Amino acid sequence: MKTLFFAAFAVYAVSVVLEFTGTAFKKEKLLRAAWIVFLAAFALHTIFFIARGVAARRLPLSNQFEFANGFAWGAALLSIVVCGRGRADWLKIAALPAVLLIMTYAALQPMEIRDLMPALRSAWFGVHIGSAVLAYAAFVIAGCIGVRYLVFSKREEPDNKALDQMDYLSYRLVSFGFLFLTVVILSGAIWAEQAWSSFWSWDPKEVWALITWIIYAVYLHLRLRGKHRGKKMALFLVVAVFLVFFTFAGVNTLMHGMHTYG
Amino acid sequence: MKRILAYLRSMRFGILLLVLIAACSVVGTVIPQEREVAWYAQTYSSFHGAILLLRFDRIFTSWYFILLLGLLGLNLTLCSILRVASVVRAAKSESERTAHLRDTVLLTPEGVAALRDKLLGMRCRVEKLGECEVFTKRSLGRYGTFLTHLAILLTLVFGALALYTPTVTDQRCMPGESIRMSDGTEIWVQDFRITDETGRLDYTSHIRITLPNGRRSEIAELKVNHPFRFGGCKLFQQSFGTAGSVTVTNLETGGSDVFLLDEMSYLTIDSRNAIVFEQLYPDFLRAPDGEVTLITRTEGAYPNPIYAFEILADGEYTPSLAVPGDSLEILGLRFTFNTPVDYPGLRIKQVPTLLNSLLIAAFCLMILGLFITFFCEPVAVKLDAEGYAVGGPKPERMRVELAALDEKYLREGEKET
């Protein structure tokens, strides 16, 4: 099982190397190869994800390793969707390393399959954690678009159409992520009432999910005002990704609470 | 006054409140909450005075945090709820306003025809207004933000009520025994087990509730994630514990009694002789030389329990250990150590059913509101013989969707209004 994970990890790494090399030397063939290799890595990753779920006989999203693995898978899936449907090839150079970075974090976590603790055996498990995977992945890809926006806008003659497309795509991704983050928080509240008797306990993970929600709510409102677009908002998204990573990994590492499952 | 009201309902004020709430929340996770004053004094030494003064030790119940939430509620009410009438008016006059827009993109006649087909293919509603046609769709999308803000407001109100109005009591109850609440509700625990048949952790009790009016529930299974509700009472499987058990037999009379030992207990025989039960350990290791190492932590049921106690004989204490099945005799009494008993820690919550239902309804409304906001964006396109203009509150998506068409049929280049 581990071999499959590390195989996917290695193939992702190869795709990143090819993407960087292709971009540095402006070799179209290398860039195409990088994308094919990335798709192959995603296929391997999907097989691992399913195999892990079959072996564990549950949705494989219960501990830090499994969540990070799911998070990377979600980010890869959204990259493929955005690059495919949104005709956004410019995203690859930022999205591919981001997926690899999350996979690296996953690779550093204990990987053994453990039985679900009683508090996690609930119908809400899939809704709550599955939504978190999609929300975080959307925010990370939006952050990647932010990075690309900042790089593109520094060019002497930036392509305004491409910049507008980036701005709009990142907004759509944040909308998608925000909806799913709301599902995470609300389904978590209902589940918490069933498991711990209270909808809200001001647990660090809950609070940081709320902080992340507030920060993206601020983004959506600022953008709605119309004045705030372009560079400022791209920078906002890049900074907000660090917040997402803190909520995902930092809280579990640095703070103790009811969400400390391992 | 008007200026104050305008500020209170502004998005700027709303954003400021959100940022302040987020900042307070950060403080609330960095500084551990609701500890003893001595703990803050020891941990933060010279800063602890400021922490206590600013209520950073209980920030989520501090007056200023509650004030911020209240102001957010006010902002939501003023900016969104009271504006609903103008939103409805705007929705009704959407077509007229769109019809008055100047064309922003000029298309060839083929382009105009292609766009018309595209908009009809999207099942837009068509209205002929003067020289132009206005295509509209998803007018419900206008109400997305209103529904979301209303849901947040309801969540704040019902959430506060759900958090602070229920009566919550934590009780432990030995299997076979009952607990009686102050209002007369009685809860009887038939049995409790820590693991299921396969050895997997699965804290399960069988309980029965008798209400003060004599109404009695069936025996129900209570597990983590599966609370049991009866009347206005909701029971949760909250925690568990393991208590030692000792049978004391009077060797003269043959009479015996069973004592449960959950904490340090003194079983006094007379003023100078007693047994002091110190602790029940879940597990132990015995070295080849006979030395015993006691293990304090284990997950789930006690695999290898051992009693630690002291015998007080004529004023002298002698530490001893015993495993279930061992017995000892002192001054005509026999103490037999039994297999420990697992017991549940129950949380009893008395809360009106309606309140939880209302809160969950507010949650559903919020999801619906966000879905409508982000994925049902209203469409309003004015089309005439020259070209088109996109109207509505959120024209961006439609502009992006029509961009591909522009490239193919653009007549004179894009014209800014």
Interface residues (C-beta under 8 A of the other chain):
Chain A: D115 M117 P118 A119 R121 S122 K161 Q165 Y168 Y171 S175 F176 F178 L179 T182 V183 L186 A189 I190 W191 E193 Q194 A195 W196 S197 S198 F199 W200 W202 P204 V207 W208 L210 I211 I214 I215 A217 V218 H221 L222 L224 R225 V251 M255
Chain B: M11 G14 I15 L18 V19 I21 A22 S25 V26 G28 T29 Q33 F60 G159 A162 L163 V168 R200 L201 D202 Y203 K223 V224 N225 H226 P227 K234 F236 Q238 R347 K349 N356 L359 I360 F363 M366 I367 L370 F371 T373 F374 F375 E396 R397 V400 A403
